[in-house]
Amino acid sequence: MRSTIFVMTEIIDYGRFAERLRRVMPRWDARERMSAEEFAEHLADTGPRWTLLREFQEEWGYENPGGGPVWARWSEDEHKAYLRRLEAAATGEEADRFEGVDLTLSIPKALDEWWDLPFNSFTHRPRLYWTNPEWPPTVRPGPAPGGAADRPSGDDPFSGLGDERRICVFKAEYQYCNEWGYLAADSALADPKVLVSVDDHSWVTQSRSISEFFLQLAVDRLPAHYGWSVQMNEADPELMERVRRAFPALGLLPWRELGTETVTYGAPDAIIYHDVEDFADFPFVVHARTRAALENVASALGVDWSERIREPEAVLEERAAEAKRPRSPWAGESDPQGRWSVVTASDDPQPGARPSLEPSPGPSAASLVGEDPGERTAWAVDAGRDLAAAGDEGGGLCLWRLDRSGAAATPPVAETPETPVAPDDSDDSDGGTPHDAPITAIACIHLEGCGPTVVSGDAKGLVQLWSPDIEWGPVAIARRSSRTTGISAAELITGPVIAVAWADGVVRLWDVRSGTDVDVPLPSDIETLLLRPDGTLTVGATAGTATVRLHPEVIWPQLELTVSLNRLDWESLRAVHGPAAKVPVWIRDAASDDAGTAESALARLRWALHEEGRIHPATVNAIPFLARLAADPGNRVRPALVSLLSEIAQAALDSTDRDPDPELGESWPDIGLAVMLKCVPTLSPLRGDADSAVREAAAELLAALGEDGGAG
C-alpha cells in the first residue's frame, strides 16, 4: 500500500506554528496607519502564504496527483458541468452563470491565485473538503447599519462601511448551512479578510485574509483524513486547562462552521481541536501524523486514550478498496453478481511477450492523416473510421476527421493548447487544461450532443474527456495513481460506454449517459484493451489474453433511473434543510439491493423531504421517483417508501402555506398534490400487493388522495 502516512521521520512541532504564521501573514493593525494604496501593497505579497499552505499539505501526507483539476474553476461540480454542456449543445441555451454576481467588483488577487495553485488539494481532491466554491463570487446583502449581531468582543467587520455592507461569497458549507466571503468594500484588495455567516443576518470575521482562510480550511480537513485520531464526546474543563498550559495555540482565529467555534493547539506532530461552543459532534479532537505522537500528547496531558485511537481515514479508505476487489477472473470464473463472465482465457506461451488484440491503430491512423506514427505516443481510430486521434509526449491531443474513404479530409480539427487556457470576458468556455504527462492511451467516439470526442489517459493515471465541437476544454472523468494502460469506447445496448485500464489492474467502465461507473478487477499487467458494441471486453496482459462478456443491464441496474434523475438540476431545488444536491444520490441508494443501504437512504430522504406543514420544490420533484421505486417488487424498502409518500401527501393537504410560486402561479402544496395524483395509476395496484405492509401503506396513501383519484 503506497502511503506517506507511515513514513514520517521528521517531527513537526505545531506548537511553533504561530511563529510560521506570523512570518507570512499581513498585519491588519497597520491599515489605520497607511494610505489605501500602501495597505493594498502591504497585502499583495501572497507567495510566502501559499508556500506555508503547500508545506502543511505535504506534512500531513497529501501528494499532488498531477494532471488537470477535478474541480474546475468555472464549474460547480464535474458532473453538473458535463450535463450543462450537453444541454447547451443540444438546445443552444445555457443558464446564466453570472446570476447574483456583481461584475463591477474586482476579484481579489489571492482568490484567483488559489484556483491556479498547482498543489491545490481542493481542486485535485475536493472530497477531502466537503465544501462548495462560488465562482465568480456571489453577492449577499450584509446587515443593515445598526443591526444587532452577536459577535466576539471588538469584532465588527462592518464598522465604518456606511451603506456598502455587501459580502462576496466564495465558499459555502456542503449543504449551504453557512457561507464564507469578503466585504464587497474590500474586493479591490489583494488578500482581504474573510467573514463567516453565523445566522441568517449576522457575519463575523473568520480569517485575517483569504490565503489564511484556505490554510485554516486545510488545517480543519486534511489532518482528519490523513492523521491518527482521537475523538471525545466532551471536553473536560480540567483537561482543557492542561491543554492550554502544555500546548500553544496555532495562531489562527476560531474556525466557525455549523455553529461551532473551534480553537486549535499545536503539539509535536499533532494538532488539538476544541469547540468552545460544545456544538460539534466531538468537541475535543486530536489528529496526529503518527500513532506515537497521539500517545505522547496523552502522556503530556496525563490521560489514557489508547482505546480511542483511530487509524487514518486514508489508510481505511485504501484498505476498504482492496477488500472489495474480487480475485482476478483470469482463470475463467464469473462475477458473483452476474455483471460479467469470462468467455475465453488463454495463457501466452511466451511469458513477458506483449499480446496483440488486433493490429495497432498507430501506423494505419498515422498514414491516414499523413504523419509519422513515431512522432506521437498514442493513436486511435473510431469504430466508423471517420475520426482519428493522437496524443504526444507533452500531454497534447489532436483530432482529425476522415472522409468515407478513410483518408484525412481536413487538417487537424483541433489541438489542445500547450498551456492552460483561462476564460476571459469574451468567452464563456471553461478553457482547456491539457495533460501534464505523456499520453499513454487514447480513444475517440461520437457522443450525442458533443460530436467527435477524445478520451485520453496519461502516465500519471489521469483520464480526460475532450470535445472540441462544443468548445470546452478537457474535463477529468477518472484518476488513479498508476499509469493509464488502455482506453476503448463503444456504443453498447444501454448507450455509450468508455472502458479504461490502469497498470494496477483496475478496469473502469463509465456509462456516459448517467455518469456512473463500475470497476472490473482484472490482472495487474494489462497492456491492451478493446470494448466492442456487442458488450465484449478483451484485455491483453503479459501473461495472456481474456475476453469478458459484460452484462450492462446488470452492471447498471438503475441506469434509466439515474439518467432521469440527472435531467434535473437538484442543487437549484430547495429541500427541508437547504439545496437538494444529495437527494438524487439517496433516491438511487433507496433502489439498492442491499437492505442496509436502502434503509439508510430512505431515512435521509425522510429528513430531506418531509416537513410537517410545508412542501418544498425538491419534495415535489422527488415524488415520481419515490412512486416508481415503491411500485418495484424488488425494492427492499417498499412499505416505508409508500408511508413516506403518505406523509408527503398529508403534509400537502394540511399545509397552510398556499402562496403561489411567482413563476409557476401555484403553491408548492397544490403542485405536489397534482403530481401525486398523476402517480395514482402507478400506486393503485399496490392495494393488492402480496406484502401486507405495502397493502396497508398504499390504502392509507390512496385514502388520503381519495380512492377515486381525487383529493379527499
C-alpha positions in Angstrom: 0.0 0.0 0.0 1.5 3.3 -1.1 1.4 5.9 1.6 3.5 8.6 3.2 1.5 8.3 6.4 3.6 5.5 7.8 7.0 7.1 6.9 7.2 10.4 8.7 10.7 10.6 10.2 10.9 14.4 10.8 8.9 15.6 13.7 7.0 18.8 13.0 6.3 20.9 16.2 2.9 22.5 15.6 3.4 24.3 18.9 5.6 26.7 16.8 3.1 27.0 14.1 2.1 30.5 15.2 5.7 31.6 14.5 5.4 30.3 11.0 2.1 32.1 10.6 3.4 35.5 11.8 6.2 35.4 9.3 3.9 35.3 6.3 0.6 36.8 7.2 -0.2 40.5 6.7 -0.7 42.9 9.6 -4.2 44.3 9.6 -3.5 46.6 12.5 -1.3 48.6 10.1 -4.3 49.6 8.0 -5.1 52.7 10.0 -1.5 54.0 9.7 -1.3 53.5 5.9 -2.9 55.1 2.9 -5.3 52.8 0.9 -2.6 52.3 -1.8 0.1 51.5 0.8 -2.2 49.0 2.6 -3.1 47.3 -0.7 0.6 46.9 -1.5 1.1 45.5 2.1 -1.3 42.6 1.3 0.0 41.9 -2.2 2.9 39.5 -1.5 1.0 36.3 -1.2 3.7 33.9 -2.3 5.0 33.1 1.2 1.5 32.3 2.4 0.9 29.8 -0.4 4.3 28.2 0.5 3.0 27.7 4.0 -0.1 26.0 2.7 1.9 23.7 0.4 4.2 22.8 3.3 1.3 22.0 5.6 -0.4 19.8 3.0 2.8 17.8 2.4 3.5 17.5 6.1 0.2 15.6 6.5 0.8 13.3 3.5 -1.1 15.0 0.7 0.5 14.3 -2.7 -0.4 16.2 -5.8 -1.8 13.6 -8.2 -0.8 15.8 -11.3 -2.9 16.5 -14.3 -5.7 18.9 -14.6 -8.0 19.8 -11.7 -11.0 17.6 -10.8 -13.0 20.6 -9.7 -12.5 23.3 -12.4 -12.8 27.0 -11.6 -15.8 27.6 -13.8 -17.9 24.6 -12.7 -20.0 23.8 -9.6 -19.0 20.1 -9.9 -17.7 17.9 -12.6 -20.9 16.0 -13.4 -23.2 19.1 -13.3 -20.8 21.0 -15.6 -20.8 18.0 -18.0 -24.6 17.9 -18.1 -24.9 21.6 -18.6 -22.6 21.5 -21.6 -24.6 18.7 -23.2 -27.8 20.7 -22.7 -26.2 23.8 -24.1 -25.0 21.9 -27.2 -28.5 20.4 -27.7 -30.6 23.5 -27.0 -28.3 26.3 -27.7 -29.2 27.8 -24.3 -27.2 27.9 -21.1 -28.1 29.1 -17.6 -26.7 32.5 -16.7 -23.6 31.7 -14.6 -23.4 35.3 -13.5 -26.7 35.4 -11.7 -26.1 37.0 -8.3 -22.7 38.3 -9.4 -21.7 42.0 -9.4 -19.4 42.2 -12.4 -18.3 45.7 -11.4 -16.4 44.4 -8.4 -12.8 43.2 -8.6 -11.9 39.7 -7.6 -9.1 39.6 -5.0 -5.7 38.5 -6.3 -5.4 35.8 -3.6 -8.7 34.1 -4.6 -7.6 34.0 -8.3 -4.2 32.6 -7.2 -5.7 29.9 -5.1 -7.6 28.5 -8.0 -4.4 28.3 -10.1 -2.1 26.8 -7.4 -0.7 23.6 -9.0 -0.7 21.9 -5.5 -4.3 23.0 -4.6 -5.6 20.0 -2.7 -9.2 21.1 -3.1 -9.3 21.3 -6.9 -7.5 18.0 -7.2 -9.3 16.1 -4.3 -12.5 18.1 -3.4 -13.9 15.2 -1.4 -11.3 15.9 1.3 -13.2 19.2 2.0 -17.0 18.8 1.5 -17.5 22.4 0.7 -18.8 24.2 -2.4 -17.0 27.1 -4.0 -18.8 30.0 -5.6 -17.1 31.2 -8.7 -17.4 34.0 -9.6 -18.2 35.1 -6.0 -21.9 35.8 -5.5 -23.1 38.8 -3.6 -25.2 38.7 -0.3 -26.7 41.7 1.5 -25.0 42.5 4.7 -26.8 43.5 7.9 -28.4 46.9 7.9 -26.4 49.7 9.7 -27.1 49.4 13.4 -28.3 45.8 13.1 -27.7 43.7 16.2 -25.4 40.7 16.0 -23.7 38.6 18.5 -20.0 38.9 17.7 -16.7 38.3 19.5 -15.6 41.3 21.5 -14.4 44.1 19.3 -15.3 42.2 16.1 -17.5 44.4 13.9 -16.3 43.9 10.3 -18.9 46.4 9.1 -17.7 49.3 11.2 -17.4 52.5 9.2 -18.7 51.0 5.9 -21.7 53.1 5.6 -24.2 51.7 3.1 -21.8 49.4 1.2 -22.2 46.3 3.5 -22.5 43.5 1.0 -20.5 40.3 1.2 -19.0 38.5 -1.7 -19.4 34.8 -1.0 -16.7 32.5 -2.5 -17.2 29.3 -0.4 -20.0 27.5 1.4 -20.5 24.6 3.7 -21.6 21.5 1.8 -25.3 21.9 2.5 -25.0 25.7 2.4 -25.8 26.0 6.1 -23.1 28.7 6.4 -21.0 30.7 3.9 -17.7 32.4 3.8 -17.0 35.7 1.9 -15.2 39.0 1.9 -16.5 42.5 2.1 -17.5 44.0 -1.2 -15.9 47.2 0.0 -12.6 45.3 0.2 -12.9 43.5 -3.2 -10.1 45.6 -4.7 -7.6 44.4 -2.0 -5.2 41.6 -2.9 -6.0 39.5 0.2 -8.9 40.8 2.2 -10.4 39.5 5.4 -12.8 36.6 5.3 -16.2 36.7 7.1 -18.4 33.7 8.0 -22.2 33.7 8.4 -23.3 32.7 11.9 -27.0 33.1 11.3 -29.4 34.5 8.7 -28.3 38.1 9.3 -25.0 38.0 11.2 -21.4 37.8 9.9 -18.2 37.7 11.9 -14.5 37.6 11.0 -13.3 34.1 10.1 -9.8 34.7 8.9 -7.5 37.7 8.5 -7.0 37.1 4.8 -8.2 34.8 2.0 -4.9 33.0 2.0 -5.1 32.4 5.7 -8.7 31.1 5.2 -7.6 28.4 2.8 -4.8 27.4 5.2 -7.4 27.2 8.0 -9.6 25.1 5.8 -6.7 22.7 5.2 -5.9 22.6 9.0 -9.5 21.6 9.6 -9.8 19.0 6.9 -6.5 17.3 6.0 -5.4 16.0 9.4 -8.9 14.4 9.8 -8.2 12.4 6.7 -4.5 11.6 6.8 -3.9 11.6 10.6 -4.3 9.2 13.5 -7.2 10.5 15.6 -8.8 10.6 19.0 -12.4 11.9 19.3 -14.1 12.7 22.6 -17.8 13.5 23.3 -16.9 16.2 25.8 -14.1 18.4 26.7 -13.5 18.3 30.5 -12.6 21.8 31.8 -9.6 20.4 33.7 -8.3 18.7 30.6 -8.6 21.9 28.6 -6.7 23.8 31.3 -3.9 21.2 30.9 -4.0 21.6 27.1 -3.7 25.4 27.4 -0.7 25.1 29.8 1.1 22.4 27.7 0.4 23.4 24.1 0.4 26.8 22.4 -2.4 27.9 20.1 -1.8 27.7 16.4 -2.4 31.4 16.0 -5.5 31.0 13.8 -8.8 32.5 14.6 -11.5 30.1 15.8 -12.9 28.0 13.0 -16.7 28.6 12.6 -18.8 26.1 10.8 -22.3 24.7 11.6 -22.4 26.6 14.9 -19.0 25.6 16.1 -16.2 27.8 17.4 -13.1 25.6 17.2 -9.8 26.7 18.7 -6.6 24.8 17.7 -3.5 24.0 19.7 -0.2 22.6 18.4 1.9 19.7 19.7 4.8 17.8 18.2 3.3 16.1 15.2 -0.2 16.7 16.4 -3.0 19.3 16.5 -5.7 19.6 19.2 -9.2 20.9 18.2 -11.6 22.2 20.9 -15.1 23.5 20.1 -15.7 26.1 22.9 -19.4 26.2 21.9 -19.7 22.4 22.6 -21.8 22.2 19.4 -19.7 19.7 17.4 -20.3 16.0 17.4 -16.9 15.7 19.1 -16.0 18.9 20.9 -12.5 17.6 21.6 -10.4 16.0 18.8 -6.7 15.3 18.3 -5.2 14.5 14.9 -1.6 13.3 14.7 0.8 12.4 12.0 1.8 9.2 13.8 0.3 7.0 16.5 3.3 7.7 18.7 2.5 11.4 18.5 -1.0 10.8 19.8 0.3 8.7 22.7 2.9 11.4 23.6 0.1 14.0 23.7 -1.9 11.7 26.0 1.1 11.3 28.3 1.7 15.0 28.5 -2.0 15.5 29.5 -2.0 12.6 31.9 -4.8 10.7 30.2 -5.1 7.3 28.6 -7.0 7.2 25.3 -5.3 4.2 23.8 -8.7 2.5 23.3 -10.0 5.5 21.4 -7.2 5.8 18.8 -8.4 5.5 15.2 -6.3 4.8 12.1 -6.1 7.5 9.4 -9.1 7.6 7.1 -6.7 7.5 4.2 -5.5 4.1 5.3 -9.0 2.8 6.0 -10.1 4.0 2.6 -7.4 2.2 0.8 -7.9 -1.0 2.8 -11.6 -1.0 2.1 -10.9 -0.6 -1.6 -8.5 -3.5 -1.5 -11.0 -5.7 0.4 -13.8 -5.0 -2.1 -11.6 -6.1 -5.1 -12.6 -9.7 -6.1 -9.9 -12.0 -7.2 -8.9 -12.0 -10.9 -11.2 -13.7 -13.4 -8.2 -14.7 -15.4 -8.9 -18.4 -14.9 -12.4 -18.1 -16.4 -14.8 -17.6 -13.5 -17.8 -15.2 -13.4 -18.6 -12.2 -11.3 -20.8 -13.4 -8.3 -23.2 -10.6 -9.0 -23.6 -11.6 -12.6 -22.2 -8.3 -14.0 -19.7 -10.1 -16.3 -18.4 -13.5 -17.2 -15.2 -14.7 -18.8 -15.8 -16.1 -22.3 -12.2 -17.1 -23.2 -8.9 -17.0 -21.4 -5.5 -18.1 -22.8 -2.0 -18.1 -21.5 0.7 -16.6 -23.6 3.2 -19.3 -24.5 6.0 -16.8 -24.1 5.6 -15.1 -20.7 6.6 -11.4 -20.9 5.6 -11.1 -24.6 3.1 -8.3 -25.3 -0.2 -9.8 -26.7 -1.9 -8.1 -29.5 -5.7 -8.0 -29.7 -5.7 -6.8 -33.3 -3.4 -4.6 -35.4 -2.2 -1.5 -33.7 -4.1 1.6 -34.9 -0.9 3.7 -34.8 0.7 3.1 -38.2 -2.7 2.9 -40.1 -4.1 6.0 -38.3 -0.9 7.9 -38.9 -0.9 7.0 -42.6 -4.5 8.2 -42.9 -3.5 11.7 -41.7 -0.1 11.8 -43.3 2.0 11.7 -40.1 4.9 9.6 -38.8 3.5 7.4 -36.2 6.6 7.7 -34.1 6.0 11.3 -33.5 3.0 10.6 -31.3 2.8 8.4 -28.1 -0.8 7.0 -28.7 -3.2 6.7 -31.7 -6.8 5.8 -32.1 -9.4 5.5 -34.9 -13.1 5.3 -34.0 -15.4 2.4 -35.0 -16.8 4.2 -38.0 -13.3 5.1 -39.2 -14.3 8.7 -39.6 -12.2 10.1 -36.7 -8.6 9.7 -35.8 -6.9 11.0 -32.6 -3.4 11.1 -31.3 -1.6 12.2 -28.1 2.0 13.2 -27.6 4.8 13.2 -25.1 3.9 16.6 -23.8 0.3 15.7 -23.0 -1.2 17.4 -26.0 -4.1 15.9 -28.1 -5.0 16.1 -31.8 -8.2 15.1 -33.6 -8.7 14.6 -37.4 -11.9 14.0 -39.4 -11.7 11.3 -42.0 -13.7 11.1 -45.3 -15.6 8.0 -46.4 -12.5 6.5 -48.0 -10.7 6.7 -44.6 -8.4 9.5 -45.7 -7.9 12.7 -43.8 -10.5 15.1 -45.3 -9.2 18.1 -43.5 -6.2 19.3 -41.4 -6.5 18.5 -37.7 -9.9 19.6 -36.4 -8.4 20.9 -33.2 -5.4 20.5 -30.9 -5.3 21.2 -27.2 -3.2 24.1 -26.1 0.3 23.6 -24.7 -0.6 25.7 -21.7 -3.9 26.0 -19.8 -6.3 28.5 -21.3 -8.2 30.7 -18.8 -11.6 32.1 -19.7 -11.8 35.9 -20.4 -14.7 38.3 -20.5 -15.5 37.5 -24.1 -15.6 33.7 -23.8 -17.9 31.6 -21.6 -16.0 28.4 -22.1 -14.1 26.7 -19.3 -10.8 26.9 -21.2 -8.5 23.9 -21.7 -6.3 22.1 -19.3 -4.1 19.5 -21.2 -2.4 16.6 -19.6 0.9 17.4 -17.9 2.3 13.9 -18.5 2.8 11.8 -21.7 -0.4 10.4 -23.3 -0.3 6.6 -22.8 -3.8 5.6 -24.0 -6.5 7.2 -26.3 -9.8 6.5 -27.9 -12.3 8.5 -29.9 -16.1 8.2 -30.2 -19.1 10.2 -31.3 -21.3 11.3 -28.4 -24.8 12.7 -28.8 -24.8 16.4 -28.2 -21.0 16.5 -28.2 -19.9 15.4 -31.6 -16.4 13.9 -32.0 -15.0 13.2 -28.6 -11.5 12.2 -27.5 -10.9 10.1 -24.3 -7.3 10.3 -23.2 -5.2 8.9 -20.4 -1.7 9.7 -19.3 1.3 8.3 -17.4 0.1 9.7 -14.1 -3.3 7.9 -14.3 -5.5 10.9 -15.3 -8.2 10.3 -17.8 -9.9 13.2 -19.6 -12.8 13.9 -22.0 -12.3 16.5 -24.8 -14.9 17.5 -27.3 -13.7 20.5 -29.5 -17.0 20.9 -31.3 -18.7 22.4 -28.2 -15.7 24.5 -27.2 -14.9 23.1 -23.8 -11.5 22.1 -22.6 -10.5 18.6 -21.3 -12.6 17.5 -18.3 -11.2 14.9 -15.9 -13.5 11.9 -15.6 -11.2 9.5 -13.7 -7.9 9.4 -11.9 -5.8 6.7 -10.3 -2.2 6.8 -9.0 -0.9 4.4 -11.7 -0.3 4.7 -15.4 -3.2 4.5 -17.8 -2.6 1.5 -20.0 -5.6 1.2 -22.2 -8.8 3.1 -23.3 -11.6 1.9 -25.5 -15.1 3.2 -26.2 -18.2 1.7 -27.8 -22.0 2.1 -28.2 -23.5 -0.7 -26.1 -27.1 -1.7 -25.8 -27.5 0.8 -22.9 -25.7 3.6 -24.6 -22.1 4.8 -25.0 -19.6 3.3 -22.6 -15.9 4.1 -22.0 -13.5 1.5 -20.7 -10.2 2.5 -19.0 -7.4 0.3 -17.7 -4.7 1.2 -15.3 -1.4 -0.5 -14.5 -2.6 -1.5 -11.0 -5.2 -3.9 -12.6 -8.4 -1.9 -12.4 -10.6 -1.6 -15.4 -13.3 1.0 -15.0 -16.4 1.1 -17.2 -18.0 4.6 -17.4 -21.6 5.0 -18.6 -21.7 8.3 -20.4 -25.4 8.9 -20.2 -25.6 8.6 -16.4 -22.1 9.5 -15.5 -21.9 6.4 -13.3 -19.0 3.9 -13.3 -18.1 0.4 -12.1 -14.7 -1.3 -11.6 -13.9 -4.7 -13.1 -10.9 -6.4 -11.4 -8.5 -8.0 -13.9 -4.8 -8.9 -14.0 -2.5 -6.0 -13.0 -0.3 -6.1 -16.1 -3.0 -5.1 -18.7 -1.4 -3.6 -21.8 -4.2 -3.6 -24.4 -7.9 -3.1 -24.1 -10.8 -3.4 -26.6 -14.5 -2.8 -26.0 -16.9 -3.9 -28.7 -20.5 -2.9 -29.3 -21.7 -6.4 -28.6 -20.6 -5.9 -25.0 -17.4 -8.0 -25.0 -14.3 -6.6 -23.4 -11.0 -8.1 -24.5 -7.8 -7.4 -22.5 -4.3 -8.4 -23.1 -1.6 -8.7 -20.5 2.0 -10.0 -20.4 0.6 -13.4 -19.2 -2.1 -13.8 -21.8 -5.5 -12.6 -23.1 -9.0 -12.8 -21.8 -12.4 -11.9 -23.3 -15.1 -10.9 -20.8 -18.8 -10.7 -21.6 -20.3 -7.7 -20.0 -23.9 -7.5 -18.9 -24.8 -3.8 -18.9 -28.3 -4.2 -17.6 -26.9 -5.9 -14.5 -23.9 -3.6 -14.2 -26.2 -0.5 -14.3 -29.5 -1.9 -12.9 -30.8 1.6 -12.2 -29.4 3.2 -15.4 -32.7 4.7 -16.6 -33.4 5.9 -13.1 -30.0 7.6 -12.9 -30.4 9.2 -16.3 -33.9 10.5 -15.4 -32.6 11.9 -12.1 -29.7 13.6 -13.8 -32.0 15.6 -16.0 -33.0 17.8 -13.0 -30.7 20.4 -11.5 -31.2 19.3 -7.9 -28.7 21.8 -6.5 -31.1 24.6 -7.5 -34.1 22.9 -5.7 -34.9 23.6 -2.1 -35.3 20.8 0.3 -36.1 20.9 4.0 -32.6 21.7 5.2 -31.2 23.5 2.1 -30.2 22.7 -1.5 -31.2 19.2 -2.6 -27.8 18.2 -4.1 -27.8 14.8 -2.3 -31.4 13.9 -2.9 -30.8 12.0 -6.2 -28.0 10.1 -4.6 -30.3 8.9 -1.8 -33.0 8.0 -4.3 -30.6 5.8 -6.2 -29.4 4.3 -2.9 -33.1 3.6 -1.9 -33.2 1.4 -5.0 -30.2 -0.6 -3.8 -30.3 -4.4 -3.4 -28.6 -4.0 -0.1 -31.2 -3.6 2.6 -29.0 -1.6 4.9 -28.1 0.9 2.1 -31.7 1.3 1.1 -32.9 1.8 4.7 -30.2 4.4 5.4 -31.0 6.3 2.2 -34.7 6.3 3.0 -34.0 7.8 6.4 -32.0 10.6 4.8 -34.8 11.2 2.2 -37.4 11.5 5.1 -35.1 14.0 6.7 -34.6 16.0 3.5 -38.1 15.9 2.0 -40.7 15.6 4.8 -41.5 18.6 6.9 -44.9 18.9 8.6 -47.0 21.6 7.1 -44.6 22.5 4.3 -43.9 21.2 0.8 -40.6 22.1 -0.9 -39.7 22.1 -4.6 -37.3 19.1 -4.1 -40.1 17.1 -2.5 -42.4 17.6 -5.4 -39.7 16.6 -7.9 -38.9 13.5 -5.9 -42.5 12.2 -5.8 -42.5 10.4 -9.2 -39.2 8.7 -8.4 -40.4 7.5 -5.0 -43.6 6.2 -6.6 -41.5 4.4 -9.2 -39.4 2.7 -6.5 -42.5 1.8 -4.4 -44.0 0.0 -7.4 -40.9 -2.1 -8.0 -41.5 -5.6 -6.5 -37.7 -6.0 -6.0 -37.3 -2.9 -3.9 -36.1 -3.6 -0.3 -38.0 -0.7 1.5 -41.3 -0.6 -0.3 -43.6 -0.2 2.8 -41.5 2.7 4.1 -41.5 4.3 0.6 -45.3 4.3 0.4 -45.5 5.6 4.0 -43.2 8.5 3.1 -45.4 9.3 0.1 -48.5 9.2 2.5 -46.7 11.7 4.9 -45.9 14.0 1.9 -49.5 13.8 0.7 -50.9 14.6 4.1 -48.4 17.5 4.6 -49.6 18.9 1.2 -53.2 18.6 2.2 -52.7 20.1 5.6 -50.3 22.9 4.6 -51.4 26.5 5.3 -48.6 27.8 3.0 -50.7 28.4 -0.1 -48.8 31.3 -1.5 -48.3 30.8 -5.3 -44.8 30.4 -6.7 -44.1 33.6 -8.7 -43.0 31.6 -11.8 -45.5 28.7 -11.7 -48.6 30.5 -10.4 -49.5 27.8 -8.0 -48.4 26.9 -4.4 -46.0 24.1 -3.9 -48.5 22.0 -1.8 -51.0 22.2 -4.7 -48.3 21.3 -7.2 -47.3 18.4 -5.0 -50.8 17.1 -4.8 -51.2 17.3 -8.6 -48.0 15.3 -9.1 -49.1 12.8 -6.5 -52.4 12.3 -8.3 -50.6 11.6 -11.6 -48.8 8.8 -9.8 -52.1 7.1 -8.7 -52.1 4.7 -11.7 -48.6 3.6 -10.6 -49.6 3.2 -6.9 -53.2 1.8 -7.2 -52.0 -1.8 -7.9 -50.3 -1.8 -4.5 -53.6 -2.2 -2.8 -53.5 -5.8 -3.9 -49.8 -6.4 -3.2 -48.6 -9.7 -1.7 -46.9 -7.8 1.1 -49.4 -6.8 3.8 -47.3 -3.8 4.9 -47.3 -2.5 1.4 -51.1 -3.0 1.1 -51.8 -1.1 4.3 -49.5 1.8 3.4 -51.0 2.0 -0.1 -54.5 2.0 1.3 -53.6 4.9 3.7 -52.0 6.9 0.8 -54.8 6.4 -1.6 -57.4 7.2 1.0 -55.6 10.5 1.7 -55.8 11.3 -2.0 -59.4 9.9 -2.4 -59.9 6.4 -3.6 -61.3 7.7 -6.9 -58.1 9.6 -7.5 -59.4 12.9 -6.3 -58.1 14.7 -3.3 -60.1 13.9 -0.2 
